[in-house]
Amino acid sequence: MSKYDYLVVGSGLYGAIFAHEANKRGKKVLVIDKRPNIAGNIYTEEVEGINVHKYGAHIFHTNNKEVWQYITQFAEFNRFTNSPVANYKGELFSLPFNMYTFNKMWGVVTPEEAAAKIEEQRQEIKGEPKNLEEQAISLVGRDIYEKLIKGYTEKQWGRPCNELPSFIIKRLPVRLTFDNNYFNALYQGIPMGGYTKMVENMLEGIEV
């Protein structure tokens, strides 16, 4: 006779939610993990009062109301909005590309002016873009490419943009609105007290 109904390998979001739901239905669950901590890749550890995301930043975001209502039973979320900023030689630009970016870049104030400026700069690329550099210029023009794409991309890939295939940036988000929210999701935030605490709440009463 088995001591457990389920053995869950891994205490990340998937494992923790499965274990929680099985436990709720009266099943005996054992959760194991090769790391010395729970929460998998969303593990947060407190350093001088700050919840540090050990394995990279995680912003919870969803358009699904049911998912949001489910996850918020385990933690209260702050109203964090991801609004990245690019620093180009001491000048700050809003990302993803939006009207704040275009205003700072060219002084334009209406979507029409921004679209016209991009259209004007696109013209230097004739025919099908042959590499990432040409693809970027054909999408957003040379100014934005030079200041906000070139350096970052070459650092990331370790080679010049004109040696990279064009498909890497087939879609660059360009917003002709004053909206610098990186995600379009209706619900977004980071759990107060950190993700580890949230997963702890999911695993309450379960052997780990």
GUMIMAR-708403 format. One record per residue (C-alpha): residue number from 1; x negated, y, z negated; residue in one letter. Coordinates in Angstrom, 1 decimal, decimal comma, padded with zeros to 4 digits. Example, Ala and Ser with C-alpha at 12.3 -4.5 7.8 and 13.67 -1.06 7.14 Angstrom:
PT  nr     xx     yy     zz rest
PT   1 -012,3 -004,5 -007,8    a
PT   2 -013,7 -001,1 -007,1    s
//
This chain:
PT  nr     xx     yy     zz rest
PT   1  000,0  000,0  000,0    m
PT   2 -001,5  003,3  001,1    s
PT   3 -002,0  006,0 -001,5    k
PT   4 -001,3  008,7  001,1    y
PT   5  001,2  009,2  003,9    d
PT   6 -001,0  011,5  005,8    y
PT   7 -004,8  012,2  006,0    l
PT   8 -005,3  015,7  007,5    v
PT   9 -008,8  016,3  008,9    v
PT  10 -009,6  020,0  008,8    g
PT  11 -008,1  022,7  006,6    s
PT  12 -007,7  025,5  009,2    g
PT  13 -004,3  027,0  010,1    l
PT  14 -003,1  023,9  012,0    y
PT  15 -004,1  021,4  009,3    g
PT  16 -002,9  023,6  006,4    a
PT  17  000,5  024,2  008,0    i
PT  18  001,0  020,5  008,8    f
PT  19  000,0  019,5  005,3    a
PT  20  002,4  022,1  003,8    h
PT  21  005,3  020,9  005,9    e
PT  22  004,7  017,3  005,2    a
PT  23  004,3  018,0  001,5    n
PT  24  007,6  019,9  001,5    k
PT  25  009,3  016,8  002,9    r
PT  26  008,0  014,7  000,0    g
PT  27  005,0  013,1  001,8    k
PT  28  001,7  012,5  000,0    k
PT  29 -001,0  014,3  001,8    v
PT  30 -004,8  014,4  001,5    l
PT  31 -006,7  017,2  003,3    v
PT  32 -010,4  016,8  004,0    i
PT  33 -012,9  019,2  005,6    d
PT  34 -016,6  019,0  006,5    k
PT  35 -017,2  022,6  005,3    r
PT  36 -017,4  023,3  001,6    p
PT  37 -014,4  025,7  001,9    n
PT  38 -010,8  025,6  003,1    i
PT  39 -009,3  027,8  005,9    a
PT  40 -011,6  026,7  008,8    g
PT  41 -012,6  029,5  011,2    n
PT  42 -010,4  032,0  009,5    i
PT  43 -012,2  031,6  006,2    y
PT  44 -012,8  034,9  004,3    t
PT  45 -015,1  035,4  001,4    e
PT  46 -015,1  038,3 -001,0    e
PT  47 -018,2  040,4 -000,9    v
PT  48 -018,2  043,4 -003,2    e
PT  49 -014,4  043,6 -003,2    g
PT  50 -014,2  043,2  000,6    i
PT  51 -012,7  040,2  002,3    n
PT  52 -015,3  039,4  005,0    v
PT  53 -014,3  037,2  007,9    h
PT  54 -017,3  034,8  007,9    k
PT  55 -016,7  033,3  011,4    y
PT  56 -015,7  036,4  013,3    g
PT  57 -012,9  038,9  013,0    a
PT  58 -009,3  037,5  013,1    h
PT  59 -006,3  039,7  013,6    i
PT  60 -003,0  037,9  013,4    f
PT  61 -000,6  039,0  016,1    h
PT  62  002,6  037,5  017,6    t
PT  63  005,8  038,6  019,4    n
PT  64  007,7  035,6  017,9    n
PT  65  009,9  036,7  015,0    k
PT  66  010,2  033,2  013,7    e
PT  67  006,4  032,8  013,5    v
PT  68  006,1  036,1  011,7    w
PT  69  008,7  035,3  009,1    q
PT  70  007,1  031,9  008,6    y
PT  71  003,5  033,2  008,0    i
PT  72  004,6  036,1  005,8    t
PT  73  005,9  033,6  003,2    q
PT  74  002,3  032,8  002,4    f
PT  75  000,8  036,4  002,4    a
PT  76  001,7  040,0  002,6    e
PT  77  000,1  041,6  005,7    f
PT  78 -001,3  045,1  006,0    n
PT  79 -000,4  047,2  009,1    r
PT  80 -003,8  046,8  010,8    f
PT  81 -003,8  047,9  014,4    t
PT  82 -006,7  047,0  016,6    n
PT  83 -007,8  050,2  018,3    s
PT  84 -011,4  049,6  019,5    p
PT  85 -013,7  052,6  020,2    v
PT  86 -016,7  052,5  022,5    a
PT  87 -019,8  054,6  021,7    n
PT  88 -021,6  055,7  024,9    y
PT  89 -024,7  057,8  024,0    k
PT  90 -022,8  059,5  021,1    g
PT  91 -019,6  060,0  023,0    e
PT  92 -016,6  058,0  021,7    l
PT  93 -014,1  056,5  024,2    f
PT  94 -010,8  054,7  023,4    s
PT  95 -010,4  051,1  024,5    l
PT  96 -008,5  049,4  026,2    p
PT  97 -008,6  052,1  029,0    f
PT  98 -005,8  054,5  028,4    n
PT  99 -004,9  058,2  028,7    m
PT 100 -007,2  059,0  025,8    y
PT 101 -010,1  057,4  027,7    t
PT 102 -009,3  059,2  030,9    f
PT 103 -008,8  062,6  029,2    n
PT 104 -012,2  062,3  027,5    k
PT 105 -013,8  061,1  030,7    m
PT 106 -012,3  063,5  033,2    w
PT 107 -010,3  066,1  031,3    g
PT 108 -007,0  064,8  032,9    v
PT 109 -003,8  065,1  030,9    v
PT 110 -001,1  063,4  033,0    t
PT 111 -000,8  059,8  034,3    p
PT 112 -000,7  061,1  037,8    e
PT 113 -004,0  062,9  037,5    e
PT 114 -005,6  059,8  036,0    a
PT 115 -004,3  057,5  038,7    a
PT 116 -005,5  060,0  041,4    a
PT 117 -009,0  060,1  039,8    k
PT 118 -009,3  056,3  039,7    i
PT 119 -008,0  056,1  043,3    e
PT 120 -010,5  058,6  044,5    e
PT 121 -013,4  056,7  042,9    q
PT 122 -012,2  053,3  044,1    r
PT 123 -012,7  054,4  047,7    q
PT 124 -016,5  053,7  047,6    e
PT 125 -015,7  049,9  047,7    i
PT 126 -014,8  048,8  051,2    k
PT 127 -013,3  045,3  051,7    g
PT 128 -013,3  042,5  049,2    e
PT 129 -015,5  043,0  046,1    p
PT 130 -018,6  040,8  046,4    k
PT 131 -019,7  040,9  042,7    n
PT 132 -018,6  042,1  039,3    l
PT 133 -019,9  045,6  039,8    e
PT 134 -017,9  046,1  043,0    e
PT 135 -014,8  044,5  041,4    q
PT 136 -015,0  046,9  038,4    a
PT 137 -015,4  050,0  040,5    i
PT 138 -012,5  048,9  042,7    s
PT 139 -010,3  048,6  039,6    l
PT 140 -011,3  051,6  037,5    v
PT 141 -013,8  053,7  039,5    g
PT 142 -017,5  054,3  039,0    r
PT 143 -017,5  056,6  036,0    d
PT 144 -015,7  054,1  033,7    i
PT 145 -017,8  051,3  035,1    y
PT 146 -021,1  053,1  034,4    e
PT 147 -020,2  054,2  030,9    k
PT 148 -017,9  051,5  029,5    l
PT 149 -018,4  048,3  031,5    i
PT 150 -022,0  048,0  032,9    k
PT 151 -024,1  048,0  029,7    g
PT 152 -021,8  045,9  027,6    y
PT 153 -021,3  043,3  030,4    t
PT 154 -025,0  043,0  031,2    e
PT 155 -025,8  042,6  027,5    k
PT 156 -023,1  039,9  027,2    q
PT 157 -024,1  037,9  030,3    w
PT 158 -027,9  038,6  030,3    g
PT 159 -028,0  039,6  033,9    r
PT 160 -027,2  042,6  036,2    p
PT 161 -023,5  043,1  037,1    c
PT 162 -024,3  042,9  040,8    n
PT 163 -025,5  039,3  040,3    e
PT 164 -022,3  038,3  038,4    l
PT 165 -019,2  036,9  040,2    p
PT 166 -016,3  039,3  040,7    s
PT 167 -013,7  036,9  039,1    f
PT 168 -015,0  037,5  035,6    i
PT 169 -013,0  040,8  035,5    i
PT 170 -010,2  040,2  037,9    k
PT 171 -007,9  041,9  035,4    r
PT 172 -009,0  045,0  033,5    l
PT 173 -006,2  046,5  031,3    p
PT 174 -005,5  050,1  032,5    v
PT 175 -002,8  051,9  030,7    r
PT 176 -001,5  055,2  031,9    l
PT 177 -000,1  056,0  028,5    t
PT 178 -001,5  057,4  025,2    f
PT 179 -001,4  053,9  023,6    d
PT 180 -004,7  052,6  022,2    n
PT 181 -003,3  049,5  020,5    n
PT 182 -005,4  046,6  021,9    y
PT 183 -002,5  044,1  021,5    f
PT 184  001,0  044,5  022,8    n
PT 185  002,4  042,2  020,0    a
PT 186  005,3  043,4  018,0    l
PT 187  003,9  041,9  014,7    y
PT 188  000,3  042,3  013,8    q
PT 189 -001,9  042,6  010,8    g
PT 190 -004,4  040,9  008,4    i
PT 191 -003,3  039,2  005,2    p
PT 192 -003,9  041,2  002,0    m
PT 193 -006,2  039,3 -000,2    g
PT 194 -007,8  037,5  002,9    g
PT 195 -007,0  034,5  004,9    y
PT 196 -008,5  032,1  002,4    t
PT 197 -005,9  033,1 -000,2    k
PT 198 -003,2  032,7  002,4    m
PT 199 -004,3  029,1  003,2    v
PT 200 -004,7  028,4 -000,5    e
PT 201 -001,0  029,3 -000,8    n
PT 202 -000,1  026,8  002,0    m
PT 203 -002,1  024,0  000,3    l
PT 204 -000,6  024,6 -003,1    e
PT 205  000,1  021,2 -004,8    g
PT 206 -001,8  019,3 -002,1    i
PT 207 -005,0  017,3 -002,7    e
PT 208 -008,0  018,8 -000,8    v
//
